[in-house]
Amino acid sequence: MWGIIPVARNGTRIQSLAFSKELLHVGSRRDGQREQPRVGSEYLVERMIRGGIGKICFVISPGKGDVLRYYGDSFASARIAYVVQTQAAELCDAVLMDEACRVREIQVKRADAASKWVWGAFKMPGAILHELNRLWIARNRLDEYIGTLVNAWLAAGGQTLGVRAGESHVDVGTLPGFRRAVAMLSGSDDGEISEWSGERADIR
């Protein structure tokens, strides 16, 4: 099973760094008897592995070779691959749901998004993935973002449920978000910084 991690954004709000924001040290981990710094993206990678993901694809921008150097071709039990996205968008995708948690629309990279819920992962059987692939081909492979493809699939009669999961989403691409992440991990969260909850969309 594949996991896809999009990290092609430039992180301009927290520059100038000498490295990609995904490699910011946030917390630590044990490597045998030694305590090692842990980078922010490791939390997502480790959750994917715990969820049964065996192969992970990072979507990186041309300037993020340091992510490739850090993870290499494997991390823990997962194999790692990379694809390059030449132009990065800085906004998240918002998820609109009705009262029954049915997803009505994914608002892709919109500054005027009508929801504060963002999707964190899609879960689907292989048959739905094949449906999406056939639809992508029928649409002349023009969907750059999975959100626009899922919207077309919904318009054609597809049904999907959203699962509201998580209590906070911290963007370490900003200095306040980075400070908040460090505070949360150290157990001294002051709660002063506004947060967006994460959305996990479960496609059935």
Backbone as a chain_set.jsonl record, in Angstrom:
{"seq": "MWGIIPVARNGTRIQSLAFSKELLHVGSRRDGQREQPRVGSEYLVERMIRGGIGKICFVISPGKGDVLRYYGDSFASARIAYVVQTQAAELCDAVLMDEACRVREIQVKRADAASKWVWGAFKMPGAILHELNRLWIARNRLDEYIGTLVNAWLAAGGQTLGVRAGESHVDVGTLPGFRRAVAMLSGSDDGEISEWSGERADIR", "coords": {"N": [[0.844, -1.178, 0.0], [0.511, 2.214, -0.846], [1.622, 5.355, 0.442], [1.239, 8.851, 0.149], [3.037, 11.809, 0.367], [2.758, 15.149, 0.191], [5.141, 17.572, -0.19], [5.921, 19.85, -1.531], [5.7, 22.545, -1.228], [7.112, 25.834, -0.713], [7.708, 26.963, 1.763], [7.997, 29.68, 2.433], [7.23, 31.392, 4.455], [8.666, 30.896, 6.725], [11.279, 31.176, 6.129], [14.548, 32.843, 6.286], [15.735, 29.672, 6.014], [18.284, 27.164, 6.148], [17.555, 24.832, 5.106], [14.888, 22.537, 4.168], [11.562, 23.079, 5.446], [10.319, 20.79, 6.318], [12.262, 19.381, 7.552], [12.749, 20.518, 9.951], [13.735, 20.351, 13.321], [11.686, 18.879, 15.593], [10.934, 17.854, 18.563], [11.965, 14.553, 19.726], [13.413, 11.234, 19.34], [13.939, 7.79, 20.285], [16.805, 5.957, 19.557], [17.734, 3.045, 19.921], [19.698, 3.112, 22.723], [20.16, 5.772, 22.572], [19.077, 9.163, 22.431], [17.645, 10.863, 19.786], [17.365, 13.784, 17.677], [14.191, 14.578, 16.221], [12.701, 15.108, 13.079], [10.066, 17.224, 11.814], [8.467, 16.035, 9.742], [8.753, 13.347, 10.185], [6.849, 12.457, 11.998], [4.462, 12.159, 10.557], [5.302, 10.249, 8.664], [5.846, 8.064, 10.36], [3.301, 7.572, 11.439], [1.969, 6.759, 9.136], [3.321, 4.362, 8.585], [2.659, 2.867, 10.864], [-0.007, 2.585, 10.266], [0.003, 0.686, 8.304], [1.197, 1.256, 5.87], [3.48, 0.49, 3.338], [5.031, 1.567, 1.339], [6.18, 4.757, 0.506], [5.644, 7.816, -1.093], [7.223, 10.805, -1.62], [6.226, 13.982, -2.645], [8.048, 16.362, -4.03], [9.564, 19.64, -4.422], [11.824, 21.076, -6.921], [13.928, 22.203, -5.425], [14.204, 20.771, -3.092], [16.094, 18.781, -2.453], [17.287, 18.076, -0.089], [15.403, 16.752, 1.448], [15.223, 14.341, 0.113], [17.848, 13.446, 0.529], [17.8, 13.131, 3.29], [15.847, 11.121, 3.873], [16.414, 9.143, 2.003], [16.253, 5.957, 0.402], [14.647, 4.483, 2.035], [12.809, 4.23, 5.128], [12.672, 3.191, 8.35], [10.506, 0.501, 8.162], [9.518, 1.098, 5.674], [9.634, 1.593, 2.141], [10.972, 4.252, 0.16], [10.04, 6.651, -2.27], [10.244, 9.251, -4.814], [8.697, 12.056, -6.406], [8.819, 14.898, -8.565], [7.416, 18.072, -8.284], [7.047, 20.819, -10.214], [5.96, 23.389, -9.844], [4.854, 24.908, -6.94], [2.006, 25.088, -4.771], [0.751, 27.177, -2.159], [-1.434, 26.955, -0.47], [-3.776, 25.093, 1.579], [-6.091, 22.318, 1.001], [-9.502, 22.656, 1.489], [-12.26, 20.946, 3.065], [-15.598, 20.397, 2.415], [-18.44, 19.342, 4.118], [-21.625, 17.702, 4.685], [-24.308, 17.471, 7.182], [-24.375, 14.769, 7.681], [-21.802, 13.971, 7.38], [-21.069, 13.501, 4.776], [-18.942, 14.091, 2.086], [-19.047, 16.977, 0.21], [-17.609, 18.705, -1.39], [-14.243, 19.372, -2.342], [-12.381, 22.064, -1.7], [-10.038, 23.405, -3.54], [-6.944, 24.713, -2.871], [-7.841, 27.334, -2.194], [-8.108, 30.681, -1.236], [-10.381, 31.725, -0.122], [-11.712, 29.7, 1.228], [-14.519, 27.849, 2.436], [-14.541, 26.274, 4.659], [-12.931, 25.189, 7.663], [-11.86, 22.747, 7.934], [-9.375, 20.563, 6.833], [-8.121, 18.157, 4.499], [-6.365, 15.235, 5.498], [-5.716, 12.693, 4.731], [-6.567, 10.184, 2.322], [-8.558, 7.314, 2.232], [-9.158, 4.367, 0.534], [-10.603, 1.601, -1.292], [-8.904, -0.533, -3.666], [-10.396, -0.684, -6.034], [-11.742, 1.762, -6.236], [-9.594, 3.467, -6.522], [-8.741, 2.684, -9.056], [-10.984, 3.543, -10.482], [-10.714, 6.317, -10.182], [-8.318, 6.67, -11.558], [-9.093, 5.938, -14.174], [-10.93, 7.978, -14.635], [-9.266, 10.212, -14.494], [-7.677, 9.797, -16.763], [-9.706, 9.958, -18.709], [-10.266, 12.615, -18.474], [-8.252, 13.799, -19.805], [-5.871, 13.784, -18.407], [-5.47, 16.161, -17.021], [-5.841, 17.002, -14.426], [-4.147, 18.426, -11.948], [-4.176, 18.361, -9.211], [-5.306, 16.128, -6.683], [-7.647, 16.79, -5.465], [-9.314, 18.195, -7.333], [-9.833, 16.13, -9.083], [-11.196, 14.31, -7.442], [-13.46, 15.879, -6.934], [-14.641, 15.866, -9.488], [-15.211, 13.168, -9.64], [-17.08, 12.94, -7.552], [-19.106, 14.533, -8.652], [-19.888, 12.873, -10.674], [-21.319, 10.967, -9.404], [-20.015, 9.589, -7.379], [-19.481, 8.638, -3.943], [-18.489, 9.75, -0.756], [-17.207, 9.728, 2.568], [-16.414, 11.94, 5.217], [-14.162, 11.935, 7.915], [-13.945, 13.38, 10.921], [-11.064, 14.024, 12.426], [-8.557, 14.282, 14.921], [-7.38, 17.01, 16.938], [-5.984, 19.331, 16.544], [-4.162, 21.195, 14.1], [-1.001, 21.96, 13.315], [0.944, 24.293, 11.728], [4.107, 24.074, 10.879], [5.426, 25.616, 9.135], [5.36, 28.25, 9.718], [6.628, 30.7, 12.015], [5.104, 31.116, 14.477], [3.584, 28.727, 14.398], [5.602, 26.792, 14.496], [6.688, 27.317, 17.042], [4.438, 26.649, 18.535], [4.19, 23.9, 18.005], [6.536, 22.908, 19.228], [5.959, 23.637, 21.869], [3.646, 22.095, 22.354], [4.671, 19.491, 22.182], [6.389, 19.497, 24.315], [4.704, 19.609, 26.391], [3.812, 22.023, 27.348], [1.824, 23.616, 26.259], [0.429, 26.697, 25.517], [-1.913, 27.457, 24.412], [-2.528, 29.809, 23.004], [-2.408, 30.3, 20.31], [-4.285, 30.297, 17.363], [-5.927, 27.462, 15.859], [-6.218, 25.014, 13.236], [-8.322, 22.315, 12.639], [-7.595, 18.942, 11.644], [-8.6, 17.182, 8.725], [-9.706, 14.048, 7.808], [-10.376, 12.277, 4.999], [-12.451, 9.689, 4.041], [-12.778, 7.638, 1.476], [-15.321, 5.8, 0.066]], "CA": [[0.0, 0.0, 0.0], [1.281, 3.449, -0.992], [1.275, 6.611, 1.092], [1.765, 9.985, -0.608], [3.264, 12.969, 1.232], [3.101, 16.326, -0.617], [6.001, 18.534, 0.511], [6.51, 20.682, -2.585], [5.591, 23.973, -0.933], [8.425, 26.44, -0.526], [7.945, 27.352, 3.142], [8.549, 31.037, 2.415], [6.871, 32.156, 5.655], [9.609, 30.643, 7.814], [12.638, 31.355, 5.625], [15.482, 32.01, 5.543], [16.333, 28.484, 6.59], [19.29, 26.532, 5.299], [17.034, 23.512, 4.774], [13.438, 22.505, 4.0], [10.854, 23.147, 6.726], [9.973, 19.424, 6.741], [13.399, 18.844, 8.301], [12.88, 21.216, 11.226], [13.751, 19.45, 14.468], [10.549, 19.065, 16.489], [10.889, 16.682, 19.422], [13.074, 13.601, 19.653], [13.054, 9.813, 19.328], [14.965, 6.894, 20.792], [17.475, 5.06, 18.624], [18.423, 2.198, 20.888], [19.9, 3.801, 23.991], [20.445, 7.181, 22.308], [17.99, 10.04, 22.045], [17.988, 11.569, 18.56], [16.371, 14.768, 17.233], [13.219, 14.084, 15.244], [12.215, 16.182, 12.219], [8.612, 17.284, 11.83], [7.815, 15.119, 8.804], [8.83, 11.961, 10.671], [5.621, 12.088, 12.695], [3.536, 11.674, 9.541], [5.844, 9.005, 8.118], [5.674, 6.994, 11.345], [1.879, 7.241, 11.51], [1.637, 5.977, 7.944], [3.864, 3.012, 8.75], [1.807, 2.187, 11.85], [-1.274, 2.295, 9.609], [0.144, -0.393, 7.331], [1.823, 1.704, 4.622], [4.793, -0.105, 3.101], [5.756, 2.368, 0.363], [5.828, 6.16, 0.655], [6.127, 8.701, -2.157], [7.29, 12.23, -1.316], [6.121, 14.902, -3.776], [8.955, 17.434, -3.639], [9.91, 20.645, -5.418], [13.211, 20.867, -7.362], [14.903, 22.666, -4.455], [14.119, 20.025, -1.837], [16.943, 17.593, -2.463], [17.671, 17.688, 1.264], [14.428, 15.758, 1.908], [15.679, 13.081, -0.486], [19.07, 13.01, 1.224], [17.491, 12.746, 4.671], [15.114, 9.857, 3.935], [17.008, 8.135, 1.133], [15.327, 5.034, -0.248], [13.844, 3.744, 3.013], [12.726, 4.738, 6.495], [12.118, 2.077, 9.131], [10.12, -0.626, 7.304], [8.908, 1.589, 4.433], [10.445, 2.011, 1.008], [10.702, 5.65, -0.155], [10.216, 7.113, -3.651], [10.068, 10.695, -4.938], [8.351, 12.687, -7.675], [9.091, 16.33, -8.496], [6.387, 19.0, -8.744], [7.857, 21.993, -10.556], [5.363, 24.597, -9.289], [4.2, 24.587, -5.674], [0.939, 25.955, -4.263], [0.97, 27.375, -0.723], [-2.659, 26.831, 0.306], [-4.302, 23.743, 1.824], [-7.401, 22.006, 0.445], [-10.565, 22.592, 2.494], [-13.252, 19.899, 2.816], [-16.963, 20.744, 2.781], [-19.263, 18.171, 4.408], [-22.96, 17.978, 5.208], [-24.519, 17.031, 8.559], [-24.13, 13.327, 7.757], [-20.375, 13.794, 7.095], [-20.804, 13.227, 3.364], [-18.13, 15.147, 1.475], [-19.711, 17.616, -0.919], [-16.642, 19.372, -2.273], [-12.912, 19.716, -1.864], [-12.044, 23.379, -2.223], [-8.617, 23.222, -3.797], [-6.017, 25.854, -2.849], [-8.625, 28.564, -2.259], [-7.922, 31.589, -0.104], [-11.695, 32.018, 0.452], [-12.331, 28.413, 1.559], [-15.679, 27.967, 3.316], [-14.414, 25.319, 5.751], [-11.628, 25.142, 8.319], [-11.393, 21.365, 7.908], [-8.516, 20.22, 5.702], [-7.95, 16.699, 4.46], [-5.04, 14.749, 5.841], [-5.461, 11.414, 4.057], [-7.66, 9.48, 1.672], [-8.531, 5.854, 2.341], [-10.067, 3.844, -0.479], [-10.237, 0.305, -1.855], [-8.224, -0.465, -4.955], [-11.346, -0.48, -7.134], [-11.998, 3.197, -6.354], [-8.378, 4.061, -7.075], [-8.788, 2.431, -10.501], [-11.996, 4.453, -11.022], [-10.112, 7.646, -10.263], [-7.333, 6.654, -12.639], [-9.819, 5.97, -15.455], [-11.499, 9.309, -14.772], [-8.149, 11.113, -14.779], [-7.335, 9.599, -18.176], [-10.811, 10.488, -19.514], [-10.2, 14.079, -18.396], [-7.015, 14.164, -20.521], [-4.76, 13.878, -17.458], [-5.253, 17.58, -16.744], [-6.002, 17.293, -12.999], [-2.86, 18.489, -11.252], [-4.418, 18.064, -7.801], [-6.276, 15.049, -6.496], [-8.923, 17.377, -5.06], [-10.159, 18.463, -8.5], [-10.249, 14.832, -9.618], [-12.235, 13.785, -6.545], [-14.668, 16.66, -7.185], [-15.252, 15.339, -10.716], [-15.737, 11.838, -9.285], [-18.3, 13.186, -6.787], [-20.118, 15.034, -9.58], [-20.334, 11.741, -11.497], [-22.091, 10.037, -8.583], [-19.234, 8.973, -6.315], [-19.857, 9.007, -2.582], [-17.369, 9.692, 0.172], [-17.459, 10.208, 3.917], [-15.323, 12.598, 5.913], [-14.018, 11.576, 9.328], [-13.295, 14.476, 11.65], [-10.054, 13.381, 13.275], [-7.528, 15.182, 15.423], [-7.835, 18.203, 17.646], [-5.29, 20.53, 16.084], [-3.233, 21.095, 12.974], [-0.005, 23.004, 13.531], [1.739, 24.528, 10.527], [5.468, 24.447, 11.273], [5.962, 26.514, 8.127], [5.353, 29.604, 10.261], [7.289, 30.742, 13.322], [4.168, 30.797, 15.558], [3.248, 27.308, 14.342], [6.756, 26.034, 14.966], [6.732, 27.452, 18.505], [3.301, 25.903, 19.079], [4.52, 22.478, 17.939], [7.522, 22.626, 20.267], [5.279, 23.733, 23.15], [2.748, 20.944, 22.498], [5.463, 18.287, 22.42], [7.021, 19.585, 25.627], [3.663, 19.594, 27.405], [3.597, 23.362, 27.891], [1.011, 24.334, 25.281], [-0.258, 27.814, 26.159], [-3.236, 27.614, 23.806], [-2.777, 31.163, 22.551], [-2.374, 30.405, 18.852], [-5.451, 29.648, 16.768], [-5.559, 26.212, 15.207], [-7.139, 24.392, 12.299], [-8.385, 20.872, 12.856], [-7.282, 18.16, 10.459], [-9.704, 16.41, 8.146], [-9.341, 12.801, 7.125], [-11.47, 11.899, 4.114], [-12.491, 8.249, 3.825], [-13.549, 7.401, 0.249], [-15.91, 4.46, 0.033]], "C": [[0.89, 1.243, 0.0], [0.739, 4.559, -0.102], [1.94, 7.738, 0.328], [1.865, 11.19, 0.318], [3.662, 14.156, 0.354], [3.905, 17.329, 0.2], [6.659, 19.483, -0.482], [6.419, 22.174, -2.297], [6.944, 24.535, -0.511], [8.73, 26.873, 0.892], [8.489, 28.763, 3.277], [8.27, 31.801, 3.703], [7.85, 31.928, 6.795], [11.058, 30.732, 7.339], [13.218, 32.66, 6.175], [16.042, 30.886, 6.409], [17.393, 27.966, 5.631], [18.824, 25.161, 4.84], [15.515, 23.599, 4.651], [12.741, 22.458, 5.356], [10.462, 21.759, 7.227], [11.079, 18.786, 7.564], [13.688, 19.649, 9.563], [12.852, 20.198, 12.363], [12.615, 19.818, 15.42], [10.444, 17.814, 17.336], [12.078, 15.769, 19.206], [12.53, 12.176, 19.609], [14.223, 9.011, 19.867], [15.499, 6.007, 19.683], [18.345, 4.146, 19.468], [18.505, 2.919, 22.217], [20.088, 5.31, 23.819], [19.168, 7.93, 21.959], [18.437, 10.891, 20.869], [16.947, 12.651, 18.276], [15.439, 14.143, 16.198], [12.728, 15.265, 14.412], [10.696, 16.085, 12.118], [7.932, 16.272, 10.935], [7.862, 13.67, 9.258], [7.547, 11.522, 11.362], [4.598, 11.52, 11.724], [4.003, 10.344, 8.96], [5.599, 7.849, 9.082], [4.215, 6.599, 11.496], [1.452, 6.413, 10.309], [2.113, 4.54, 8.099], [3.03, 2.219, 9.754], [0.46, 1.804, 11.25], [-1.178, 1.245, 8.525], [0.755, 0.001, 6.005], [3.213, 1.087, 4.498], [5.661, 0.661, 2.127], [5.257, 3.806, 0.456], [6.45, 6.959, -0.478], [6.073, 10.146, -1.664], [7.147, 13.008, -2.617], [6.902, 16.151, -3.391], [9.106, 18.449, -4.77], [11.381, 20.464, -5.812], [14.254, 21.267, -6.323], [14.941, 21.877, -3.163], [14.891, 18.711, -1.886], [17.359, 17.156, -1.075], [16.685, 16.7, 1.87], [14.823, 14.378, 1.388], [16.912, 12.558, 0.242], [18.775, 12.51, 2.638], [16.853, 11.355, 4.721], [15.723, 8.765, 3.066], [15.961, 7.246, 0.495], [14.491, 4.222, 0.73], [13.845, 4.482, 4.346], [12.005, 3.679, 7.312], [11.755, 0.952, 8.163], [9.587, -0.194, 5.945], [9.953, 1.907, 3.38], [10.017, 3.419, 0.603], [10.969, 5.922, -1.631], [9.891, 8.606, -3.696], [9.556, 11.041, -6.329], [8.519, 14.189, -7.483], [7.918, 17.114, -9.072], [7.064, 20.346, -8.97], [7.298, 23.282, -9.991], [4.568, 24.231, -8.051], [3.105, 25.594, -5.356], [1.062, 26.017, -2.746], [-0.265, 27.136, 0.136], [-3.083, 25.378, 0.465], [-5.631, 23.564, 1.107], [-8.41, 21.894, 1.573], [-11.607, 21.557, 2.074], [-14.609, 20.37, 3.319], [-17.774, 19.477, 2.953], [-20.646, 18.612, 4.845], [-23.089, 17.423, 6.623], [-24.242, 15.552, 8.75], [-22.68, 12.975, 7.438], [-20.094, 13.335, 5.672], [-20.03, 14.393, 2.775], [-18.846, 15.671, 0.234], [-18.733, 18.233, -1.902], [-15.305, 19.479, -1.56], [-12.542, 21.044, -2.511], [-10.522, 23.469, -2.317], [-7.873, 24.558, -3.813], [-6.744, 27.193, -2.94], [-8.399, 29.42, -1.017], [-9.238, 31.888, 0.589], [-12.44, 30.743, 0.823], [-13.423, 28.584, 2.607], [-15.633, 27.007, 4.494], [-13.02, 25.42, 6.352], [-11.096, 23.714, 8.432], [-10.551, 21.134, 6.666], [-8.308, 18.715, 5.682], [-6.507, 16.331, 4.752], [-4.693, 13.467, 5.113], [-6.732, 10.949, 3.373], [-7.476, 7.989, 1.92], [-9.565, 5.309, 1.377], [-9.655, 2.442, -0.876], [-9.606, 0.48, -3.232], [-9.158, -0.18, -6.117], [-11.645, 1.0, -7.333], [-10.779, 3.905, -6.92], [-8.329, 3.859, -8.587], [-9.839, 3.324, -11.174], [-11.424, 5.862, -11.197], [-9.083, 7.721, -11.383], [-8.014, 6.717, -14.004], [-10.414, 7.356, -15.697], [-10.421, 10.325, -15.116], [-7.744, 11.02, -16.248], [-8.416, 10.191, -19.076], [-10.824, 12.01, -19.515], [-8.877, 14.604, -18.961], [-5.844, 14.439, -19.585], [-4.452, 15.328, -17.056], [-5.399, 17.936, -15.263], [-4.642, 17.248, -12.318], [-2.997, 18.083, -9.8], [-5.481, 16.989, -7.662], [-7.635, 15.609, -6.102], [-9.844, 17.659, -6.226], [-10.652, 17.163, -9.125], [-11.35, 14.224, -8.755], [-13.536, 14.566, -6.725], [-15.398, 16.173, -8.436], [-15.878, 13.974, -10.449], [-17.026, 11.97, -8.481], [-19.428, 13.644, -7.704], [-20.686, 13.924, -10.456], [-21.081, 10.692, -10.679], [-21.314, 9.332, -7.495], [-19.664, 9.473, -4.948], [-18.672, 8.811, -1.65], [-17.781, 10.262, 1.521], [-16.212, 10.895, 4.463], [-15.327, 12.182, 7.373], [-13.27, 12.698, 10.017], [-12.344, 13.869, 12.674], [-9.023, 14.406, 13.695], [-8.123, 16.419, 16.052], [-7.152, 19.463, 17.156], [-4.381, 20.189, 14.923], [-2.27, 22.257, 13.122], [0.869, 23.108, 12.288], [3.134, 24.981, 10.941], [6.158, 25.284, 10.208], [5.889, 27.978, 8.534], [6.043, 29.573, 11.622], [6.318, 30.506, 14.477], [3.786, 29.318, 15.591], [4.378, 26.426, 14.845], [6.857, 26.106, 16.487], [5.617, 26.649, 19.166], [3.594, 24.409, 19.086], [5.508, 22.085, 19.032], [6.861, 22.648, 21.641], [4.365, 22.527, 23.391], [3.534, 19.689, 22.845], [6.135, 18.301, 23.784], [6.003, 19.614, 26.755], [3.362, 20.94, 28.003], [2.802, 24.229, 26.931], [0.23, 25.443, 25.974], [-1.602, 28.132, 25.536], [-3.53, 28.978, 23.22], [-2.883, 31.281, 21.044], [-3.554, 29.646, 18.26], [-5.018, 28.439, 15.963], [-6.631, 25.783, 14.229], [-7.128, 22.91, 12.559], [-8.13, 20.137, 11.551], [-8.451, 17.342, 9.994], [-9.153, 15.177, 7.462], [-10.529, 12.347, 6.299], [-11.373, 10.415, 3.786], [-13.372, 7.974, 2.626], [-14.034, 5.972, 0.22], [-16.519, 4.187, -1.336]], "O": [[1.877, 1.324, 0.731], [-0.472, 4.679, 0.08], [3.086, 7.602, -0.1], [0.89, 11.552, 0.977], [4.773, 14.184, -0.175], [3.399, 17.877, 1.18], [7.812, 19.875, -0.304], [6.989, 22.984, -3.028], [7.806, 23.809, -0.017], [9.89, 27.128, 1.215], [9.34, 29.026, 4.127], [8.983, 32.752, 4.022], [7.861, 32.705, 7.75], [11.971, 30.39, 8.09], [12.432, 33.544, 6.515], [16.73, 31.125, 7.401], [17.389, 28.296, 4.445], [19.599, 24.405, 4.253], [14.922, 24.622, 4.993], [13.26, 21.869, 6.305], [10.291, 21.565, 8.431], [10.859, 17.76, 8.207], [14.743, 19.489, 10.177], [12.028, 19.284, 12.358], [12.582, 20.915, 15.978], [9.914, 16.803, 16.874], [13.07, 16.152, 18.587], [11.338, 11.946, 19.813], [15.357, 9.49, 19.903], [14.73, 5.379, 18.955], [19.522, 4.42, 19.704], [17.478, 3.299, 22.779], [20.165, 6.043, 24.805], [18.289, 7.4, 21.279], [19.47, 11.558, 20.931], [15.772, 12.47, 18.593], [15.846, 13.294, 15.406], [12.377, 16.308, 14.964], [10.113, 15.017, 12.309], [6.913, 15.7, 11.323], [7.091, 12.845, 8.767], [7.192, 10.344, 11.319], [3.94, 10.522, 12.02], [3.206, 9.423, 8.782], [5.188, 6.768, 8.66], [3.911, 5.418, 11.665], [0.666, 5.476, 10.443], [1.382, 3.604, 7.776], [2.727, 1.047, 9.53], [-0.151, 0.819, 11.667], [-2.181, 0.936, 7.882], [0.831, -0.825, 5.096], [4.02, 1.151, 5.426], [6.873, 0.455, 2.073], [4.05, 4.047, 0.481], [7.631, 6.802, -0.789], [5.002, 10.652, -1.329], [7.856, 12.735, -3.585], [6.471, 16.913, -2.525], [8.813, 18.153, -5.929], [12.118, 19.77, -5.111], [15.36, 20.727, -6.332], [15.636, 22.266, -2.225], [14.415, 17.673, -1.426], [17.744, 16.004, -0.879], [17.068, 15.89, 2.714], [14.769, 13.384, 2.112], [17.008, 11.367, 0.537], [19.42, 11.581, 3.123], [17.265, 10.509, 5.515], [15.565, 7.581, 3.363], [14.9, 7.722, 0.091], [13.709, 3.366, 0.315], [14.757, 5.251, 4.65], [10.87, 3.312, 7.008], [12.616, 0.493, 7.413], [9.233, -1.05, 5.134], [11.025, 2.427, 3.69], [8.835, 3.754, 0.69], [11.982, 5.489, -2.181], [9.338, 9.159, -2.745], [9.931, 10.403, -7.314], [8.378, 14.697, -6.37], [7.478, 16.862, -10.194], [7.593, 20.946, -8.034], [8.064, 24.195, -9.682], [3.709, 23.35, -8.096], [3.24, 26.788, -5.626], [1.434, 25.03, -2.112], [-0.156, 27.116, 1.362], [-2.797, 24.537, -0.387], [-6.234, 24.538, 0.655], [-8.206, 21.127, 2.514], [-11.814, 21.318, 0.884], [-14.764, 20.703, 4.494], [-17.807, 18.63, 2.061], [-20.836, 19.734, 5.313], [-22.107, 16.958, 7.203], [-23.91, 15.119, 9.853], [-22.36, 11.802, 7.245], [-19.006, 12.835, 5.385], [-20.415, 15.55, 2.944], [-19.203, 14.911, -0.667], [-18.994, 18.28, -3.104], [-15.241, 19.652, -0.343], [-12.408, 21.131, -3.731], [-9.823, 23.592, -1.312], [-8.134, 25.419, -4.653], [-6.319, 28.085, -3.674], [-8.49, 28.934, 0.111], [-9.242, 32.266, 1.761], [-13.667, 30.701, 0.743], [-13.275, 29.362, 3.55], [-16.595, 26.93, 5.258], [-12.048, 25.698, 5.65], [-10.007, 23.495, 8.963], [-10.971, 21.476, 5.56], [-8.317, 18.07, 6.73], [-5.567, 17.002, 4.325], [-3.517, 13.173, 4.894], [-7.838, 11.283, 3.798], [-6.365, 7.468, 1.827], [-10.72, 5.734, 1.395], [-8.471, 2.111, -0.808], [-9.763, 1.518, -3.874], [-8.772, 0.485, -7.078], [-11.787, 1.454, -8.469], [-10.913, 4.84, -7.71], [-7.922, 4.76, -9.32], [-9.63, 3.805, -12.288], [-11.626, 6.506, -12.226], [-8.993, 8.733, -12.079], [-7.575, 7.453, -14.888], [-10.404, 7.853, -16.823], [-10.644, 11.208, -15.945], [-7.498, 12.037, -16.897], [-8.111, 10.842, -20.076], [-11.334, 12.628, -20.449], [-8.443, 15.709, -18.635], [-4.942, 15.212, -19.908], [-3.301, 15.669, -16.785], [-5.106, 19.069, -14.88], [-4.059, 16.18, -12.132], [-2.068, 17.529, -9.212], [-6.441, 16.947, -8.432], [-8.664, 14.988, -6.368], [-11.043, 17.396, -6.134], [-11.769, 17.106, -9.64], [-12.325, 13.685, -9.278], [-14.614, 13.974, -6.673], [-16.625, 16.077, -8.446], [-16.948, 13.663, -10.971], [-17.967, 11.205, -8.694], [-20.569, 13.206, -7.559], [-21.82, 14.014, -10.927], [-21.438, 9.638, -11.206], [-21.892, 8.543, -6.749], [-20.152, 10.595, -4.811], [-17.945, 7.822, -1.749], [-18.606, 11.172, 1.597], [-15.089, 10.469, 4.193], [-16.386, 12.09, 7.994], [-12.097, 12.941, 9.731], [-12.774, 13.275, 13.663], [-8.66, 15.292, 12.922], [-9.241, 16.821, 15.729], [-7.685, 20.559, 17.331], [-3.902, 19.065, 14.782], [-2.68, 23.416, 13.061], [1.462, 22.121, 11.852], [3.326, 26.138, 11.313], [7.332, 25.627, 10.346], [6.311, 28.854, 7.779], [6.044, 28.546, 12.301], [6.658, 29.76, 15.395], [3.674, 28.721, 16.662], [4.143, 25.435, 15.536], [7.082, 25.093, 17.149], [5.816, 26.043, 20.219], [3.284, 23.721, 20.059], [5.342, 21.055, 19.685], [7.147, 21.798, 22.484], [4.315, 21.997, 24.501], [3.117, 18.91, 23.702], [6.421, 17.246, 24.35], [6.37, 19.64, 27.93], [2.724, 21.019, 29.053], [3.063, 25.425, 26.797], [-0.537, 25.183, 26.901], [-2.35, 28.965, 26.048], [-4.693, 29.284, 22.956], [-3.404, 32.279, 20.546], [-3.795, 28.491, 18.61], [-3.901, 28.383, 15.449], [-7.801, 26.14, 14.37], [-6.065, 22.302, 12.687], [-8.419, 20.657, 10.473], [-9.226, 16.852, 10.815], [-8.243, 15.261, 6.637], [-11.59, 12.059, 6.854], [-10.34, 9.941, 3.312], [-14.595, 8.064, 2.731], [-13.242, 5.037, 0.336], [-17.066, 3.108, -1.564]]}, "num_chains": 1, "name": "protein.A"}
